[in-house]
Amino acid sequence: MRQQDLEQLRKEVDGLNVKILDLINERTSLVKKIGKVKEKQGVNRYDPMREREMLNFLKEYNEGPLPNGILDEIFKGIFMSALEIQKDEEKNALLVSRKRKPEDTIVNVNGTKIGDGSQTFVFGPCAVESYEQVKAVAQSIKAKGLTMIRGGAYKPRTSPYDFQGLGLEGLKILRQVADEEGLQVVTEIVTPGHLEEALDYVDVVQIGARNMQNFELLKEAGMINKPVLLKRGMSATIDEFVKAAEYIIAKGNDQIILCERGIRTYETATRNTLDISAVPILKQETHLPVMVDVTHSTGRKDLLLPTAKAAIAVGADGVMAEVHPDPAVALSDAQQQMDIGEFDAFYEEIQRFMKNYATV
């Protein structure tokens, strides 16, 4: 074969490549339209039966020389690529997506700004037990120049026989102490029914790990005029976590703080496994501020400081940890709460670390 003939054949192949590409793009556009129709109908976009029908039809139509096995691989790739494009477009269309809103969302908690580049710290007891207990912790928080206190009034516990919190009385204690010390209250609400009564007492509504996919609660939280701290579910993927936040923002509330608090894995050395890589991923894919709860992710006081440093180093907007005046007699999570002395040392070292880290 002459070189001229070879070049001609190559030109024909190039032309066919362009036609194939045009047809694949045309097919992708049609699949996207079908996907939108399915979305409106509430139907799953991926239909394996339909895929099998198309492949069987193509095999019957195929007269070679392309073998059916290779045909299978080629068209499965084409089918899946169209679905992946739809998934990417769906992700980018989310209201929490950074593609949708490139600039960072700054959550304003009565003057305390979260997500503005500074570090926010939220400390407090696991559960509200008494006025005296909360007061002691609040005074220590205020002495450090901090502005927020956390504490559980409603406690979703694994065992129904464990301390479930003081409920409304706990909210009243939190509010009273916070007002006396000039602090903002962060506390968990576990049911939509409790949300309305809690609004008079809290500044930030926390939705805990066990309620991350309580969709009715998420929707109700989306209709309030208060910031929401949303914790990642203990077995939730990052995508599921982001979609949970979308439930809130879709109802109109964009004042959302995401909180990585560890996920359940096969590891038993810690209470959960802190997914530190989730922080930069969430910061890249969403415009929402991201905090890290080092207490619930580790369940170990000896790991609070190194994991807090890791959170700050990886770009978290803040850190949460638990403090109790006398952890030995705490009604919940006694082994993982710092006492006041440990809290002082922890915060002093964190401040030293941030100062040194900023000069690196």
C-alpha positions in Angstrom: 0.0 0.0 0.0 1.3 3.4 -1.0 1.9 6.1 1.7 -0.7 8.2 0.0 -3.3 5.5 0.3 -2.5 5.1 4.0 -2.9 8.8 4.6 -6.3 8.7 2.9 -7.5 5.9 5.1 -6.3 7.7 8.2 -8.2 10.8 7.1 -11.3 8.6 6.7 -10.8 7.2 10.2 -10.4 10.8 11.6 -13.6 11.7 9.9 -15.4 8.7 11.4 -14.0 9.6 14.9 -15.5 13.0 14.7 -18.8 11.6 13.6 -18.8 9.1 16.4 -17.9 11.9 18.9 -20.8 14.0 17.6 -23.2 11.1 17.9 -22.0 10.3 21.4 -22.5 14.0 22.4 -25.9 14.0 20.8 -26.8 10.9 22.6 -25.6 12.4 25.9 -27.8 15.4 25.4 -30.8 13.1 24.9 -30.0 11.1 28.0 -29.8 14.3 30.0 -33.3 15.3 28.8 -34.5 11.8 29.8 -32.9 12.2 33.2 -34.7 15.5 33.8 -38.0 13.8 32.9 -37.2 10.9 35.3 -36.3 13.4 38.0 -39.6 15.1 37.8 -41.3 11.7 37.9 -39.2 10.7 40.9 -37.9 7.7 39.0 -34.3 6.3 39.4 -32.1 7.6 36.5 -30.2 4.3 36.2 -32.4 1.5 34.7 -30.4 -1.7 34.4 -33.2 -3.5 32.5 -33.2 -0.7 29.9 -29.4 -0.9 29.5 -29.7 -4.7 29.0 -32.4 -4.2 26.3 -30.2 -1.7 24.4 -27.2 -4.0 24.5 -29.2 -7.0 23.4 -30.6 -5.0 20.5 -27.1 -3.8 19.4 -25.8 -7.3 19.5 -28.6 -8.5 17.2 -28.0 -5.6 14.9 -24.2 -6.1 14.9 -22.8 -7.7 11.7 -19.1 -7.3 12.6 -16.3 -7.2 12.4 -16.6 -5.8 15.9 -17.0 -8.7 18.4 -20.0 -8.6 20.7 -17.7 -8.7 23.8 -15.9 -5.5 22.7 -19.3 -4.0 21.7 -20.5 -4.7 25.3 -17.5 -2.8 26.8 -17.7 0.2 24.4 -21.4 0.8 25.0 -21.4 0.2 28.7 -18.7 2.9 28.8 -20.9 5.2 26.8 -23.9 4.5 29.0 -22.0 5.1 32.2 -20.3 8.2 31.0 -23.7 9.8 30.4 -24.8 8.9 33.9 -21.6 10.3 35.4 -22.1 13.6 33.5 -25.6 13.8 34.9 -24.3 13.2 38.5 -21.7 15.9 38.1 -24.2 18.4 36.8 -26.6 17.5 39.7 -23.8 18.0 42.2 -22.8 21.3 40.7 -26.4 22.5 40.7 -26.8 22.0 44.5 -27.3 25.2 46.4 -24.4 24.2 48.7 -22.0 23.7 45.8 -19.0 26.0 45.4 -19.7 25.8 41.7 -23.0 27.4 42.4 -21.5 30.0 44.8 -17.7 30.4 44.5 -17.4 32.7 47.6 -17.3 31.4 51.1 -20.5 31.6 53.2 -19.8 33.3 56.5 -22.1 32.3 59.3 -22.9 35.1 61.7 -23.8 34.1 65.3 -24.8 37.4 66.9 -21.5 38.9 65.9 -19.3 35.8 66.0 -18.3 35.0 62.4 -17.6 31.5 61.4 -15.9 30.9 58.0 -14.2 34.3 57.7 -10.7 32.9 57.9 -10.3 33.0 61.7 -10.7 30.0 64.0 -13.8 29.5 66.0 -13.8 27.3 69.2 -16.9 25.8 70.7 -16.6 24.2 74.1 -19.0 23.0 76.8 -20.3 19.9 78.6 -21.7 16.9 76.8 -24.9 17.3 78.7 -26.5 20.0 80.9 -26.7 18.6 84.4 -27.1 21.6 86.6 -26.7 25.4 86.7 -23.5 25.1 88.7 -21.9 22.7 86.3 -22.7 24.9 83.2 -21.7 28.1 85.1 -18.2 26.7 85.9 -17.5 25.8 82.3 -19.0 29.1 80.9 -16.7 31.1 83.2 -13.7 29.3 81.9 -14.8 29.8 78.3 -15.4 33.5 78.9 -12.0 33.9 80.6 -10.4 32.8 77.4 -12.1 35.4 75.3 -14.4 32.9 73.6 -18.0 33.6 72.8 -19.8 30.2 72.4 -20.8 27.4 74.7 -22.2 24.0 73.7 -24.3 21.7 75.9 -26.9 19.0 75.4 -30.4 19.5 76.8 -31.8 16.7 74.6 -29.5 13.7 74.4 -30.2 10.9 71.9 -28.4 8.0 73.5 -27.7 4.5 72.2 -29.3 2.9 75.3 -32.8 4.0 76.3 -31.7 3.7 80.0 -28.9 6.2 79.7 -29.3 9.9 80.7 -31.5 11.5 78.1 -30.9 15.2 79.1 -33.0 17.7 81.1 -35.0 18.8 78.1 -36.6 22.3 78.3 -35.1 22.8 81.8 -31.6 22.2 80.3 -32.3 24.8 77.7 -33.3 27.3 80.3 -30.1 26.7 82.3 -28.0 27.2 79.1 -29.7 30.4 78.3 -29.5 31.8 81.8 -25.8 31.1 82.1 -25.0 32.3 78.5 -26.8 35.6 79.2 -24.9 36.0 82.5 -21.5 35.4 80.8 -22.2 37.0 77.4 -22.0 33.7 75.4 -23.9 32.2 72.5 -25.7 28.8 72.9 -25.1 25.8 70.7 -27.3 22.9 71.5 -28.8 19.8 69.8 -32.5 19.5 68.8 -33.6 16.0 68.1 -37.2 16.4 66.8 -39.1 18.9 64.8 -41.5 19.3 67.7 -38.8 20.5 70.0 -37.5 23.0 67.5 -40.1 25.8 68.0 -39.8 25.8 71.8 -36.0 25.8 71.6 -35.7 28.9 69.5 -36.1 31.3 72.4 -33.1 29.7 74.2 -30.6 28.8 71.5 -28.4 30.8 69.1 -27.2 27.8 67.0 -29.4 24.7 66.4 -27.3 21.6 66.3 -28.5 18.6 64.3 -26.5 15.6 65.6 -25.0 12.6 63.8 -28.0 10.4 64.5 -30.4 12.9 63.0 -28.3 13.9 59.9 -30.9 12.1 57.7 -33.9 13.1 59.7 -35.3 14.9 56.7 -38.3 16.4 58.4 -36.0 17.9 61.0 -33.7 19.2 58.3 -36.6 20.8 56.4 -37.8 22.5 59.6 -34.3 23.7 60.4 -34.3 25.2 56.9 -37.2 27.5 57.7 -35.8 29.1 60.9 -33.9 32.3 61.2 -31.0 30.7 63.2 -27.7 29.2 62.1 -27.6 25.4 62.0 -24.6 23.2 62.9 -25.0 19.9 61.0 -23.0 17.0 62.1 -22.0 14.2 59.8 -23.8 10.9 60.3 -21.7 8.1 61.8 -21.9 6.0 58.7 -22.6 8.8 56.1 -20.6 9.4 53.0 -19.5 12.9 52.2 -22.1 13.0 49.4 -24.9 12.1 51.8 -23.6 14.7 54.3 -23.7 17.4 51.6 -27.2 16.3 50.4 -28.4 16.6 54.1 -27.2 20.2 54.1 -29.0 20.8 50.8 -32.3 19.9 52.6 -31.7 22.8 54.9 -30.5 25.4 52.3 -33.3 24.4 49.9 -35.8 25.7 52.5 -34.1 29.1 52.6 -31.5 28.9 55.4 -28.0 29.2 54.2 -26.5 29.8 57.6 -25.1 26.2 57.9 -21.9 25.0 59.6 -20.8 21.5 58.6 -19.2 19.4 61.3 -17.0 16.4 60.8 -17.2 14.2 63.9 -15.8 10.9 62.9 -17.3 8.0 61.1 -17.8 4.3 62.1 -15.2 2.0 60.7 -13.7 -1.4 61.8 -11.1 0.4 64.0 -11.7 0.1 67.7 -8.8 2.2 69.0 -11.0 5.3 69.0 -14.7 5.9 69.5 -15.0 6.8 65.8 -12.5 7.3 62.9 -11.8 11.0 62.3 -12.0 11.5 58.6 -9.6 14.5 58.4 -9.6 14.4 54.6 -13.3 15.3 54.7 -12.4 18.9 55.7 -10.6 19.9 52.5 -13.1 18.0 50.4 -16.0 19.8 52.0 -14.2 23.1 51.7 -13.5 22.5 48.0 -17.0 21.2 47.1 -19.2 23.5 49.2 -19.1 27.1 50.2 -20.0 26.3 53.8 -17.7 26.6 56.9 -16.5 23.3 58.3 -15.7 22.5 61.9 -14.3 19.4 63.5 -15.6 17.8 66.7 -12.5 16.2 68.3 -14.3 14.7 71.3 -16.8 12.5 69.5 -14.5 11.6 66.7 -11.8 10.1 69.1 -13.6 9.5 72.4 -10.1 9.9 74.0 -8.8 12.9 75.9 -5.2 12.1 75.0 -6.0 12.6 71.3 -8.0 15.8 71.6 -4.9 18.1 71.2 -3.2 16.3 68.2 -6.5 16.0 66.3 -7.4 19.6 67.0 -4.0 20.6 65.6 -4.6 18.4 62.6 -8.1 20.0 62.0 -6.6 23.5 62.1 -3.7 22.5 59.8 -6.0 21.0 57.2 -8.1 24.1 57.0 -11.1 23.6 59.4 -12.9 26.8 60.4 -13.1 25.7 64.0 -12.9 23.0 66.6 -15.5 21.6 69.1 -14.6 19.8 72.3 -16.3 18.8 75.6 -15.5 20.2 79.0 -16.9 19.3 82.4 -15.9 20.6 85.9 -15.7 17.1 87.2 -15.8 14.5 84.4 -15.6 11.6 86.8 -19.2 12.3 87.9 -20.5 13.3 84.5 -23.9 11.7 83.6 -22.7 11.1 80.0 -19.4 10.5 78.2 -17.3 10.9 81.4 -14.1 9.4 79.9 -13.9 11.9 77.0 -14.5 15.3 78.6 -11.7 17.6 79.8 -11.8 19.0 83.2 -11.1 22.8 83.7 -7.4 22.3 84.2 -7.0 20.1 81.1 -9.1 22.6 79.2 -6.8 25.5 80.2 -3.7 23.5 79.1 -5.4 22.4 75.8 -6.4 25.9 74.8 -3.0 27.3 75.7 -1.3 24.8 73.5 -3.7 25.3 70.7 -3.0 29.1 70.8 0.7 28.4 70.7 0.3 26.0 67.8 -1.8 28.5 65.8 0.7 31.3 66.4 3.7 29.1 65.3 1.7 27.6 62.4 0.8 31.1 61.1 4.5 32.0 60.8 5.5 28.8 58.9 
